[in-house]
Structures are given as structure tokens and as C-alpha cells.
Amino acid sequence: MSKTHNLGFPRIGRERQLKFAQEQFWRGELSAAQLQDTAATLRAQHWQWQREAGLDWVPVGDFALYDQVLNLTALLGNVPARYGFSGGEVGLDTYFAMARGTASAPAMEMTKWFDTNYHYIVPEFTADSRFELSSHALFDEVQEAQAQSIPAKVVLLGPVSYLFLGKSKQAGFDRLNLLPRLLKAYASLLLRLHGLGVQWVQLDEPILALDLDEPWLAAFQQAYPLLAEQGIPILLASYFGDVSRHLPLLTRLPLAGVHIDVVRAPEQLSVFAAQWPQDRVLSVGIVDGRNVWRADLRQKLAQLSEVADRGEQLWLAPSCSLLHVPVDLAAEQKLDAELKSWLAFARQKLDEVAALSHALNQGESVVSAILADSDQAAASRRSSTRIHNAAVAARLAALTAADAERDAPFAVRQVSQQAHLNLPAFPTTTIGSFPQTQDIRSARAAFKRGELDEAGYLAAMKSAIRLAVAKQEELGLDVLVHGEAERNDMVEYFGEQLSGYAFSQNGWVQSYGSRCVKPPLIFGDVSRPQAMTVAWSRFAQTLTARPMKGMLTGPVTMLQWSFVRDDQPRALTARQIALALRDEVCDLEAAGIRVIQIDEPAIREGLPLRRADWDAYLQWAVEAFRLSASGVQNETQIHTHMCYSEFNDILPSIAAMDADVITIETSRSDMELLDAFAAFNYPNDIGPGVYDIHSPRIPAVDEMVRLLEKARQVIPAERLWVNPDCGLKTRGWHETEAALRHMVQAARQLRETATA
């Protein structure tokens, strides 16, 4: 009889209760005890839902007040010295200081979790790093679950992946040297869990889907024999890719079971079916944990046929943690019936897993009604007339290579742009958004509810734009933005105006910390019925004589941060989005907007995990950006923005995008990324972020000057811009104005030293 389990559940709550509690706590409106009460209530609800779905094992340890990797860092006491931790219990103040920074200590680095839009807090390692159990949170959660009769399976990031995903903070130091020290802490952790009566531990080792050097593979052979001695059966979980090449290694390890993702890598199921020992658990990730489309259960049953004889050693699960999908489709009341019938959120995906298990264990007749409903949904998706658009197909067929090329090379464009824009040395700008105040949010919400008419809504948004422009002029910024008051989200805002997109009411997923996004659903061919941003940018330009920057989200980011249709190649959908954005770019130029930013923070995120697959992806991703940007004249300056990813290994492709100016996140890494840009000799303008907008701290002028001086050593002065790391939507006006005033002062100091 096959078993069912889950690798992880969304923690934000169906109504984003965690987000609101976090932010109230940070504002001092909620006590630590009240925050913990909210967390406990959410855990209990989520465990109960999973138990009701019929899971044999429910994950414990997947909940986090900020990030699951940060949880592990706190549990291990691996706290950087700058936070003043001297041992004992890592409290909430220290925990959030690592995530968000303080007035005296910057936050730890944050980067993308593999090729998802989730961000994790990057562990830091030095030769002096020590690991000692320093948080009781996990053990408390285990006891909470046991008190509620939850069959707990503890979930943790495995030790090899934890080391791999961190960063050495000393030049020349190999963090693998820390493995013996780290393993002692893991052994203590497992021993304590064993003492609490925990029967299974799931250790996630997602790096197995990457290209790993031999020392990292050898680390698995060093780690798992010791861990297996602690008395708890270990399920090693892989996901996001094919790990069948590691099957001999995995077989040698003393594991009680292994989890494989057969959604992203269906081909590996046959290999494991034939070669994984029959007396060990084979957990099959059969339902897509990263997308919202309903599973074709009959097709899934056919796929499982080759492992159906494994009995209790066969576990069924989603492909990965359900952290990446919304909580509950039942909360959606406005989606039309046909589209809703194509979808499954986290709770529904667990029902799918349970239905597959019942069909295997008791026969398909037991779930005949569920199978019939699945068949009907699959047929509806295949035959729906709302998916395909002949005009979009014709336009794609007419594309030529010239459509993805600017008229002149950057050196020629740069001269034309400087003559037209007349910017000073080290020009200052922001990434696009300004604080979304309560007044802005209230006006938008009232307009959506029908309580504010269109005239009142437009007046409220224009008032916010006037304020943003006036403040930028007073601060002395050189290239202004309109502040994006009218935008709910950088992807959702555009998707709402494009054909082929649909939207949920409550389809929220966590991006980082309390930041939640509601990804659009790309269900059909994409096109632009009418201009999306032109009127707002044109209005903003009338308020100032300085250049006003038009703000768009790029095609790859629109793709990556949406739930994308799975019935055609992603490259084709990206081209459709690119052509829709190209129309918008050309209309902005025609309206007199001569600086246009096309954000692509997700281009690195979309990179396949195996290097052998990179070239094909980068070719179509770069082409999509260039299609969106290449319809303008030389005088129009195209910017792009990227943040919180490692770009070193794809710099040739970033250069091939041929944006006139690229702004990047560098402050958390102390401008570390610029060394790669310098070594590559990046040819166009660069704006390295000089302060971290995700932290409430306001850096001093001297701190920004130091970073800019560091940048000036590797970027020619005539190609260096000054800007924050990212948009300012989540910050308040007080801290925004103070930080930008310091930033402008830092740029002016740089100009003075450059002319001295």
C-alpha cells in the first residue's frame, strides 16, 4: 500500500496572516508573544488541512517567520559576528536582524532559491564558524505537532546543500573544511529529534540537481553514514531536476529513502524504478509543486504504473515544497468556472496526491468520479477556443533577426543619448517605485470595490505622482520616475492589461520575508490590446523638465513571475510577451519618453540548473529582451534592472542584451559583483546599487561614497550611475527621503573628487 506525504506547505496563511503579523511586529504594534501565537495558529491549521487530505506523513520544520534557510542558520547558531550574538538562544531580534539588518549592521545577503522567485538568506562561513544548537523553535514545533496527533516528518535542509548554498567570507577559505564541524551539530540535532520520538527526517539536498564537482559529491559520502547512526530513518529529498546520474552514489548511502521530482524530470522514474533497492522508500514527486495547473490524473496513473508494485516502499508527494503555489483554490470566488476547473492550489494538490494513492492501493473505481472530473478538465483545456490567437501566431511568424537589433552600436547610441539628455557625471536615478502609502493602497482598494469612481481614482493617483516628482526634484535626482502609484505589482499590473492572462483574488505566494506576490496565470496567447503606461508617464513628464523614465517589466520576468501555461514551449510564450512590450516601448518613445527601463530581475532565475541546458535558454531569453527593446531610435536610452541573483556566469548574455544602462544589486555583497563585471569588461553603463532597500536602515553618506569609490575603481567614470539596489515600494517616505538625500550627496561628492 503506497503512502502519501508532503515536502512542505505554504506558511503565509490563506489570508496572508503571517505577512500582516510580521509587519505589525516590525512596527512595534504586535508583541513577540502575539507574533508567535499567530505562527502557532497557522501551523495548527496547515497541519490539520494536510491530515484531512489523508497524508500519512506531515512536514514539520517547513514553517519560518522569515526563511527556512535562515531558520537553520539560527538553529545552528551560525550567526555572523556583526549581530553581537555570543551564544545561547538566538532570539527574534537577532533572527530578524540577520534578515533585515539594523542601524549598525547590514542584513545578510539574499538570493534566489534555485530557479524560483523565492529568496533565501545566504549563510555566511569563515574559518572560525562554529555550529551549536541555538534555537528551540524546531523542537517546540515537533512537540506542538505531537500534541495535535500529527504524524510528524521533520523537514530540514541537508548539511551538504547548506554549505554549498552559503558563502565563504574569507578569501581562499574552502567552506567544505567546515563539514566535520557541521556534521557534529547535525548529529546532535538528529539525536535530540530521536529523543522526541520523531520517526522520519526529510533532509533536502536540492543541489544534487546541479552540476557538482567531485569534492561536493564526496561530501555526501562523508556526511550520511554519520547522520544515519543517530537512529532516525532519513529520506533524502531532491527536486527541480534529474538526479539519476547520482543513483550509484545514493544507493551507497545509508538512506531509508529518496525523493525524486518526476514533474521536472519524468525520465528519471524508469531509472529509479529499475535500480533503486526494493527495500528502501522511493518517494515520487508526481504532482507539480511549482505550477497551478491541475494534474491529469489518468496520465499520472499511467506514469506510476512502473512503480506501483513497490507497496509501502512507494511514497507519493508533490514534486517539491508547495511553498511556491497559493494556498487554497476554494478561496477564489471570481475566477470563471472554466478557468477555475483547470487549476489546483496547495490544498487541491494534496487531494490529487491522495487520489492517486487511493487509485493505486484500492483500484481506479474507488476514485472514478475524481478521475472523470480530471478527464473533463484536461479535455476542456485542450479544446478551449480562448487559448489560441491567430493574429499573435501570424506576427510571430513574420519576425526577422533585424527585429531584435538596435540601429547602431552602444558607443554611437551613448553619444546621441548624452546630447539629448545632457546628464551630469555619475547621474542619479531610482529603480522605479516609490512608497506605496496607505492612502495609495486605500484608493486602489476602494476603486476595485466600486466605492471610488474612476475620476476619483485618477485624481488620487495623479496626486501621488505629483508628490513623487516634487520630492525627486527637491532631492536633486537627475533621471526621475513617476513612482508607480497606480501599480499593485510589477507583473500583475501589466498582466491585467494583456490578453491571455487571468488573475486570482487570493493566489498569494511568498517571495521573501513578508513580501508576497500574486502571480498572474498565463493560460493563452499573449497580446497588448491597448497602451498600458503611456498616459501615466506622459502626465509625469509634464511635471518636470528633467528626463522622466518609463517603467516596464521585461518579458522574461513577466514569464518567470507568472504561472505559465504548460501546453507550449516557454520560449514561445516569452516571444509573445516581448512583442506586446515592444508596442508599449515604441508608444512611450512616441509620447516623448526618452529613457525607458525594462526590468529583468528574473533572467538569471530562469537559467536551467544544468550548464548543458544554458545556451538554449539564454538564446531565447536574450532574444526576447532585445525584441522588446529594439524598436526605438538611438536617442532613446534603454535601461534594465537585475537584483538578488548571481550573474557572474552569464555576463556574456547580459552584455548581449545590449541595454544602454544596467542597474544591479550590489550593496549587500559590498560591490562584490562588480569584480565580475570588471573582469568581463562589461561594455555599457552600469548603476551598482549603493544601498539596500530591503533593510529599514539609512546608510550614511560616507558609506555610500565608499561603495562608489570601490565601483569607480572598476567602472569608467563616464559609465557609472548612482542608484539604490531596487525599487522603494516597500519603504516609508521618511527613510526613503533620508536615504536618497544621502545618495545624491554621495554622487555630488564623487563629482567633486572627479574634477578636483
C-alpha positions in Angstrom: 0.0 0.0 0.0 1.6 3.2 -1.1 2.0 6.1 1.4 1.5 9.8 0.9 3.4 12.8 2.3 4.3 16.4 1.5 7.6 18.1 1.3 6.4 21.5 2.7 3.4 23.7 2.9 2.9 27.5 2.3 3.3 29.3 5.6 1.8 32.7 4.8 -1.8 31.6 5.5 -4.8 31.7 3.2 -5.4 35.4 4.1 -1.7 36.2 4.4 -2.0 36.3 8.2 1.8 35.7 8.7 2.7 38.7 6.5 0.5 41.1 8.4 1.7 39.8 11.8 5.3 40.1 10.8 4.9 43.7 9.6 2.9 44.7 12.8 5.7 43.2 14.9 8.3 45.2 13.0 6.3 48.4 13.5 6.0 47.6 17.2 2.2 47.1 17.0 2.4 43.4 18.0 4.4 41.7 20.7 6.8 38.8 20.2 4.3 36.6 22.0 1.5 37.7 19.7 3.6 37.0 16.6 4.4 33.5 17.9 0.7 32.9 18.7 -0.2 33.8 15.1 2.5 31.4 13.9 1.3 28.6 16.1 -2.3 29.1 14.9 -1.2 28.9 11.3 0.9 25.8 11.8 -2.0 24.0 13.5 -4.3 24.9 10.7 -1.9 23.8 8.0 -1.1 20.5 9.7 -4.9 19.9 10.1 -5.5 20.5 6.4 -2.8 18.1 5.4 -4.0 15.5 7.8 -7.6 15.9 6.4 -6.1 15.3 2.9 -5.1 11.9 4.2 -1.4 12.3 4.3 0.5 9.6 6.1 3.3 12.0 7.0 3.0 15.7 7.5 6.0 18.0 7.3 7.2 19.8 10.5 10.0 22.3 10.3 8.9 23.8 7.0 7.4 26.9 8.8 9.5 30.0 9.1 9.0 33.5 10.4 11.2 34.8 7.5 13.0 32.0 5.6 13.7 28.3 6.2 17.4 28.6 5.5 17.6 31.4 8.0 15.8 29.1 10.4 18.6 26.6 10.0 21.3 29.3 10.4 19.7 30.3 13.7 19.2 26.7 14.8 22.9 26.0 14.2 24.0 29.2 15.9 25.8 30.3 12.7 25.3 34.0 13.4 27.7 36.5 11.9 29.7 38.4 14.5 28.3 41.8 13.5 25.0 41.0 15.2 26.6 40.6 18.6 25.4 37.1 19.3 27.6 35.4 21.9 25.9 32.1 22.3 22.8 30.8 23.9 19.4 31.2 22.3 19.0 33.1 19.0 16.1 35.4 19.8 13.7 37.1 17.4 15.7 40.4 17.4 18.8 38.6 16.2 16.8 36.5 13.8 15.2 39.5 12.1 18.5 41.5 12.3 20.1 38.8 10.1 17.2 39.1 7.6 16.6 42.8 7.6 19.7 44.5 9.1 19.9 47.1 11.9 21.1 50.6 12.1 24.6 49.4 12.8 24.7 46.1 10.9 23.7 45.4 7.3 21.5 42.4 6.6 22.9 39.1 5.3 22.8 38.5 1.6 19.6 37.3 -0.1 19.4 35.5 -3.4 17.1 33.3 -5.4 16.3 29.7 -4.4 17.5 27.9 -7.5 15.3 28.8 -10.4 12.3 30.0 -8.4 11.2 33.5 -7.3 11.6 32.6 -3.7 14.6 34.3 -2.0 16.6 32.8 0.8 19.1 34.3 3.3 22.6 33.2 2.3 24.5 31.6 5.2 28.0 33.1 5.9 31.0 31.0 6.7 34.5 31.7 7.9 37.3 29.5 9.3 36.0 30.4 12.8 32.4 29.4 12.1 31.1 27.2 14.9 27.8 25.2 15.0 25.9 24.6 18.2 22.2 24.1 18.6 21.0 27.6 19.5 17.2 27.6 18.9 14.5 25.6 20.5 11.9 26.6 17.8 12.1 23.3 15.8 11.8 21.1 18.9 8.8 23.2 20.2 7.1 22.7 16.8 7.7 18.9 16.9 6.0 18.8 20.3 3.2 21.1 19.1 2.5 18.6 16.2 2.7 15.6 18.5 0.2 17.2 20.9 -2.2 17.6 18.0 -1.7 13.9 16.9 0.0 15.0 13.7 2.2 12.3 12.2 5.3 14.5 12.0 8.1 14.1 9.5 10.7 16.7 10.3 12.0 18.7 7.2 15.4 20.3 7.2 17.9 21.5 4.5 20.6 18.9 4.4 24.2 19.7 5.5 25.9 19.5 2.1 23.3 21.8 0.5 23.5 24.2 3.5 27.3 24.5 3.0 27.0 24.8 -0.8 24.3 27.4 -0.8 26.3 29.6 1.7 29.3 31.9 1.0 32.8 31.9 2.4 33.6 35.3 3.9 37.3 34.8 3.8 39.4 34.8 0.6 40.7 31.4 -0.2 38.8 29.6 2.5 37.1 26.4 1.4 33.8 26.1 3.3 33.9 22.3 2.8 36.5 22.3 5.6 33.6 23.1 7.9 31.8 19.9 7.1 33.1 17.8 10.0 32.2 20.6 12.4 28.7 21.0 10.8 28.0 17.3 10.9 28.6 17.1 14.7 25.8 19.7 15.1 23.5 17.8 12.7 24.2 14.6 14.6 23.2 16.3 17.8 20.1 17.7 16.2 19.0 14.3 14.9 19.8 12.6 18.2 17.6 15.2 20.0 14.8 14.6 17.5 15.1 10.9 18.0 14.7 11.5 21.7 11.4 13.3 21.0 10.1 10.3 19.2 10.4 11.6 15.6 10.1 8.7 13.2 11.3 10.2 9.9 13.5 13.1 8.9 13.5 14.6 5.4 16.8 16.1 4.6 16.6 18.3 1.4 19.6 18.1 -0.8 18.4 20.1 -3.9 22.0 20.7 -5.0 22.0 17.2 -6.5 20.1 18.6 -9.4 23.1 20.9 -10.2 26.5 20.2 -11.8 28.6 19.3 -8.8 32.4 18.9 -8.6 33.8 15.7 -7.1 34.6 17.2 -3.6 30.9 18.1 -3.2 29.8 14.7 -4.2 32.4 13.2 -1.8 30.8 15.3 0.9 27.7 13.2 0.7 29.7 10.1 1.4 31.3 11.7 4.4 28.0 13.1 5.8 25.3 10.5 5.6 26.9 7.5 7.3 27.4 9.6 10.4 23.8 11.0 10.2 22.3 7.6 9.7 23.9 6.4 13.0 21.6 8.7 15.0 18.7 6.3 14.9 16.1 8.2 12.7 15.3 7.0 9.2 16.4 9.6 6.7 14.5 10.5 3.5 16.9 12.4 1.2 14.8 14.7 -0.9 15.9 16.0 -4.3 13.9 18.2 -6.6 13.9 20.6 -9.6 15.8 18.2 -11.8 17.1 14.8 -12.8 19.4 13.1 -10.2 19.5 9.7 -11.8 23.2 10.2 -12.7 23.8 10.1 -8.9 21.9 6.9 -8.4 25.0 4.8 -7.6 26.1 7.4 -5.0 22.6 7.5 -3.5 22.4 3.7 -3.4 25.7 3.6 -1.4 24.5 6.0 1.2 22.7 4.5 4.3 19.4 6.2 3.4 16.0 4.9 4.3 14.5 6.5 1.2 15.0 9.0 -1.6 12.6 11.6 -3.1 12.8 12.4 -6.8 11.0 15.0 -8.9 9.3 13.3 -11.9 7.5 16.5 -12.9 10.6 18.4 -13.9 12.4 15.2 -14.8 10.0 12.5 -15.7 12.7 10.4 -17.5 14.4 9.5 -14.2 11.4 7.5 -12.9 12.3 4.5 -15.1 15.9 4.6 -13.9 14.9 4.6 -10.2 12.1 2.1 -10.8 14.7 -0.4 -12.2 17.7 0.3 -9.9 16.6 1.8 -6.5 16.6 -1.0 -3.9 13.1 -2.5 -3.3 13.6 -2.5 0.5 14.0 1.3 0.6 11.4 4.0 0.2 11.1 5.6 -3.3 9.2 8.9 -2.9 7.8 10.0 -6.3 7.1 13.7 -6.7 4.2 13.2 -9.1 2.1 16.4 -8.8 3.6 19.7 -9.8 4.6 21.7 -6.7 5.6 24.8 -8.7 2.7 25.5 -11.1 -1.1 25.8 -10.6 -2.4 23.6 -13.4 -4.4 20.7 -12.4 -2.8 17.3 -12.8 -4.1 14.9 -15.5 -4.7 12.1 -13.0 -5.1 9.4 -15.6 -1.8 10.3 -17.3 -0.2 10.3 -13.8 -1.5 6.9 -13.0 -0.1 5.6 -16.3 3.3 7.1 -15.3 3.2 5.4 -11.9 2.4 2.0 -13.3 6.1 1.1 -13.4 6.5 1.6 -9.6 3.0 0.5 -8.5 4.3 -2.9 -7.2 6.6 -1.3 -4.6 3.9 -1.4 -1.9 4.6 0.5 1.3 8.1 1.4 -0.1 6.3 3.7 -2.6 5.5 7.2 -1.3 3.6 9.8 -3.4 4.1 13.5 -3.0 4.2 16.8 -4.8 7.4 17.3 -6.8 8.8 19.8 -4.2 7.6 22.0 -1.4 4.2 23.7 -2.0 5.8 26.9 -0.8 5.7 28.0 -4.5 2.0 27.8 -5.1 -1.0 29.6 -3.5 -2.8 28.0 -0.5 -6.3 27.2 -1.5 -8.4 27.4 -4.7 -11.5 27.4 -2.6 -10.8 31.0 -1.7 -11.2 32.0 -5.3 -14.8 33.3 -5.9 -14.4 35.4 -9.1 -12.5 33.1 -11.5 -14.8 31.9 -14.2 -15.8 28.3 -14.0 -13.9 27.0 -17.0 -10.5 28.5 -16.0 -11.0 27.5 -12.4 -11.6 23.9 -13.4 -8.0 23.9 -14.9 -6.4 24.8 -11.6 -5.1 23.3 -8.3 -3.5 25.2 -5.4 -1.7 23.7 -2.5 -4.7 22.0 -0.8 -6.0 20.7 -4.1 -2.6 19.3 -5.0 -2.6 17.2 -1.8 -6.0 15.9 -2.8 -4.6 14.9 -6.1 -1.7 13.0 -4.4 -4.3 11.3 -2.1 -6.5 10.3 -5.1 -3.5 8.8 -6.9 -2.6 6.8 -3.9 -6.2 5.5 -3.4 -6.3 4.5 -7.1 -3.0 2.5 -6.7 -4.0 0.9 -3.5 -7.7 0.2 -4.0 -8.3 0.4 -7.7 -9.4 3.2 -10.0 -13.1 2.5 -9.3 -12.7 3.9 -5.8 -11.9 7.4 -7.3 -13.9 7.1 -10.5 -15.7 10.4 -10.0 -12.4 12.2 -9.3 -10.8 10.6 -12.4 -13.8 11.6 -14.6 -13.6 15.2 -13.4 -9.9 15.3 -14.1 -10.5 13.9 -17.6 -13.1 16.6 -18.2 -10.8 19.4 -17.1 -7.9 18.1 -19.3 -10.2 17.9 -22.3 -11.5 21.4 -21.6 -8.0 22.8 -21.6 -7.1 21.1 -24.9 -10.2 22.3 -26.8 -10.9 25.7 -25.3 -11.2 28.4 -28.0 -9.9 31.1 -25.6 -6.3 29.9 -25.7 -5.1 30.5 -29.3 -5.0 33.8 -31.2 -4.3 33.7 -35.0 -3.1 37.3 -35.1 -0.4 36.6 -32.5 0.8 33.5 -34.4 1.0 35.5 -37.7 3.1 38.2 -36.1 5.5 35.7 -34.6 5.9 34.0 -38.0 6.8 37.3 -39.6 9.7 38.1 -37.2 13.2 38.5 -38.6 16.6 38.7 -36.9 16.7 42.5 -37.6 13.7 42.9 -35.2 16.0 42.1 -32.3 18.7 44.7 -33.2 19.2 48.4 -32.3 20.0 50.7 -35.3 23.5 51.4 -34.0 26.1 50.0 -31.5 26.2 51.3 -27.9 29.1 53.7 -28.5 27.1 55.5 -31.1 23.9 55.5 -29.1 25.7 56.7 -26.0 26.8 59.9 -27.8 23.3 60.5 -29.1 21.7 59.9 -25.7 24.1 62.2 -23.8 23.5 65.0 -26.4 19.8 64.6 -25.9 19.6 64.0 -22.1 22.5 66.2 -21.0 23.1 64.3 -17.8 25.9 65.2 -15.3 28.7 62.8 -14.4 27.6 60.0 -12.1 23.9 60.5 -12.9 21.4 59.6 -10.1 18.1 57.8 -10.5 16.0 55.2 -8.7 14.8 51.8 -9.8 11.2 52.9 -10.4 8.7 52.6 -7.5 8.2 54.9 -4.6 6.5 54.2 -1.2 3.0 52.7 -1.6 1.4 54.7 1.2 -1.8 53.7 3.0 -3.6 56.5 1.0 -2.5 54.9 -2.3 -3.5 51.4 -1.2 -6.8 52.6 0.2 -7.7 54.5 -3.0 -6.8 51.5 -5.2 -8.8 49.1 -3.0 -11.8 51.5 -2.9 -11.7 51.7 -6.7 -11.6 47.9 -7.1 -14.6 47.6 -4.7 -16.5 50.2 -6.7 -16.5 52.6 -3.7 -14.4 55.2 -5.6 -15.3 56.2 -9.2 -12.7 56.4 -12.0 -12.4 60.2 -11.7 -11.7 60.0 -8.0 -9.2 57.2 -8.5 -7.3 59.0 -11.3 -7.2 62.2 -9.1 -5.7 60.2 -6.2 -3.0 58.5 -8.4 -2.1 61.8 -10.0 -1.7 63.4 -6.6 0.7 60.7 -5.6 2.6 61.1 -8.8 2.9 64.9 -8.3 4.2 64.2 -4.8 6.8 61.7 -6.0 8.0 64.0 -8.8 8.2 67.0 -6.5 10.2 65.1 -3.9 12.6 63.9 -6.5 13.2 67.4 -7.8 13.7 68.7 -4.3 16.2 65.9 -3.6 18.1 66.7 -6.8 17.8 63.4 -8.7 18.8 63.5 -12.3 16.5 61.0 -14.0 13.1 60.8 -12.4 10.3 58.2 -12.3 6.6 58.7 -11.7 6.7 56.4 -8.7 4.2 53.7 -9.9 1.4 54.7 -7.5 -1.1 53.1 -9.8 0.6 49.7 -9.8 -0.2 46.8 -7.5 2.7 44.6 -8.6 5.3 44.9 -11.3 4.0 41.8 -13.1 0.3 41.8 -12.1 -0.2 45.4 -13.3 0.9 44.5 -16.8 -0.7 41.1 -16.9 -4.1 42.7 -16.1 -3.9 44.7 -19.3 -2.7 41.9 -21.6 -4.8 39.3 -23.4 -4.0 35.7 -22.4 -3.7 36.5 -18.7 -6.0 35.8 -15.8 -5.8 36.7 -12.1 -6.8 35.2 -8.8 -8.1 37.0 -5.8 -6.0 35.2 -3.2 -3.3 33.4 -5.2 -0.5 34.8 -3.0 2.9 33.2 -2.7 5.9 34.2 -0.6 8.8 35.9 -2.4 10.8 36.7 0.8 10.1 37.6 4.4 6.7 39.4 4.4 6.8 40.1 0.7 4.1 38.2 -1.1 3.2 38.3 -4.8 0.1 37.2 -6.7 1.5 35.7 -9.9 -0.8 36.0 -13.0 -2.0 33.0 -14.8 -0.8 32.8 -18.4 -3.4 30.5 -20.0 -3.4 31.6 -23.6 -1.7 33.6 -26.4 -0.4 37.0 -25.1 -1.0 40.3 -26.9 -1.5 44.0 -25.9 -5.0 45.4 -26.7 -4.0 49.0 -25.8 -1.3 51.1 -24.2 -0.6 50.3 -20.6 1.6 53.0 -19.1 1.8 55.8 -21.7 -0.8 58.1 -20.1 0.8 58.0 -16.7 4.4 58.6 -18.0 3.2 61.4 -20.3 1.5 63.1 -17.3 4.5 62.7 -15.1 6.8 64.2 -17.8 4.6 67.4 -17.9 5.5 67.9 -14.2 9.3 68.3 -14.7 11.9 69.4 -17.3 14.1 66.6 -16.2 14.0 63.2 -18.0 11.2 61.0 -16.9 11.9 57.3 -17.1 9.2 55.0 -18.4 8.9 51.8 -16.4 8.1 48.3 -17.8 8.6 44.7 -16.6 10.6 42.7 -19.1 9.4 39.6 -21.0 11.5 37.0 -19.1 10.4 38.4 -15.8 6.8 38.5 -16.9 7.2 34.9 -17.8 9.2 33.7 -14.7 6.9 35.5 -12.2 3.7 34.1 -13.6 2.2 30.7 -13.6 2.9 29.8 -17.2 0.9 27.6 -19.5 2.5 24.2 -20.0 1.0 23.3 -23.4 3.7 25.1 -25.4 7.4 25.9 -25.0 8.2 28.8 -22.6 10.3 30.4 -25.3 7.2 30.9 -27.5 5.3 32.5 -24.7 8.3 34.8 -23.9 8.3 36.0 -27.6 4.6 36.8 -27.4 5.1 38.9 -24.3 8.2 40.6 -25.9 6.1 41.7 -28.9 3.4 43.1 -26.6 6.0 45.1 -24.6 7.7 46.3 -27.9 4.5 48.0 -28.8 4.5 49.7 -25.4 8.1 50.8 -25.7 7.5 52.4 -29.1 4.4 54.2 -27.8 6.3 55.6 -24.9 9.0 56.9 -27.2 6.4 58.5 -29.4 4.9 60.2 -26.3 8.3 61.9 -25.6 9.7 59.5 -23.0 13.4 59.1 -23.9 14.5 56.9 -21.0 12.7 53.6 -20.7 13.6 50.9 -18.2 12.7 47.3 -19.0 13.3 45.3 -15.7 14.6 41.8 -16.0 15.4 40.8 -12.4 14.4 37.2 -13.2 16.6 36.5 -16.2 19.2 34.6 -14.0 16.4 32.9 -12.1 15.2 31.2 -15.3 18.5 29.7 -16.1 18.4 25.9 -16.2 20.1 24.2 -13.3 22.4 22.1 -15.6 25.0 24.0 -17.7 24.4 21.8 -20.7 20.9 23.4 -20.9 22.0 27.1 -20.5 22.8 28.1 -24.1 19.3 27.2 -25.4 17.6 29.2 -22.6 19.9 32.2 -22.8 19.5 32.4 -26.6 15.7 32.8 -26.4 15.8 34.9 -23.2 18.2 37.5 -24.6 16.3 37.5 -27.9 13.0 38.2 -26.0 14.5 41.2 -24.2 16.0 42.6 -27.5 12.7 42.1 -29.2 11.0 44.2 -26.6 13.7 47.0 -26.6 14.9 47.3 -30.2 12.1 49.3 -31.9 13.4 52.7 -30.7 15.7 55.3 -32.0 19.4 55.8 -30.9 18.5 58.8 -28.7 16.2 56.7 -26.6 18.1 55.2 -23.6 17.1 51.7 -22.6 17.7 50.7 -19.0 17.3 47.3 -17.4 17.4 46.2 -13.8 18.5 43.0 -12.1 18.7 42.0 -8.5 19.5 39.3 -5.9 21.0 36.7 -8.2 24.5 35.6 -9.1 25.2 37.0 -12.6 28.9 36.2 -12.9 28.5 33.2 -15.0 26.1 34.7 -17.6 27.8 38.1 -18.2 28.2 37.5 -21.9 24.5 37.0 -22.2 23.7 40.1 -20.1 26.0 42.1 -22.3 24.3 40.6 -25.4 21.0 42.1 -24.1 22.6 45.4 -25.1 20.8 47.6 -22.6 22.3 51.1 -22.6 22.3 51.1 -18.7 22.0 48.2 -16.3 21.3 48.7 -12.6 22.2 45.9 -10.3 22.0 44.9 -6.6 25.5 45.1 -5.1 25.2 46.7 -1.6 24.6 43.6 0.4 27.7 42.0 -1.2 29.8 45.1 -0.7 30.1 45.6 -4.5 31.5 42.1 -4.8 29.6 41.5 -8.1 31.4 44.4 -9.8 34.6 42.5 -9.9 33.0 40.1 -12.3 31.7 42.9 -14.5 35.2 44.5 -14.5 36.9 41.2 -15.3 34.5 40.7 -18.1 35.0 44.3 -19.3 31.2 44.9 -19.4 30.8 47.4 -22.3 27.8 49.5 -21.4 26.7 51.8 -18.5 26.3 50.3 -15.0 24.5 51.5 -11.9 25.6 49.4 -8.9 23.1 49.8 -6.0 24.6 51.8 -3.2 22.1 50.9 -0.5 19.9 48.0 0.4 16.2 49.0 0.1 15.1 45.8 1.8 16.5 47.0 5.1 15.0 49.9 7.1 18.4 51.2 8.0 19.5 54.5 6.4 23.2 54.3 5.3 25.4 57.3 5.9 26.8 59.4 3.0 30.3 58.2 3.8 29.2 54.6 3.5 27.7 55.2 0.0 30.8 57.2 -1.1 33.0 54.2 0.0 30.9 51.9 -2.2 31.0 54.3 -5.1 34.8 54.7 -4.8 35.1 51.0 -4.9 32.9 50.9 -8.0 34.9 53.7 -9.7 38.0 51.5 -9.5 36.4 49.0 -11.9 33.9 51.1 -13.9 35.0 54.0 -16.0 33.6 57.3 -14.6 31.7 58.1 -17.8 29.7 54.8 -17.5 28.9 54.8 -13.7 25.4 55.6 -12.5 24.2 56.0 -8.9 21.1 54.4 -7.6 19.5 52.2 -4.9 19.5 48.4 -5.1 15.9 48.0 -6.0 12.5 49.8 -6.0 11.3 51.7 -3.0 7.7 50.5 -2.9 8.0 48.8 0.5 9.8 51.6 2.3 8.2 54.6 4.0 8.7 58.2 2.8 10.8 59.2 5.9 13.5 56.6 5.3 13.2 56.9 1.5 13.9 60.7 1.5 16.7 60.4 4.0 18.5 57.6 2.1 18.1 59.3 -1.3 19.3 62.6 0.1 22.5 60.8 1.3 22.7 59.1 -2.1 22.6 62.4 -4.0 25.1 63.9 -1.7 27.4 60.9 -2.3 27.1 61.4 -6.1 28.0 65.1 -5.7 31.0 64.3 -3.6 32.1 61.9 -6.3 31.7 64.6 -9.0 33.8 67.0 -6.9 36.6 64.5 -6.5 36.5 63.6 -10.2 37.0 67.2 -11.2 39.5 68.1 -8.4 
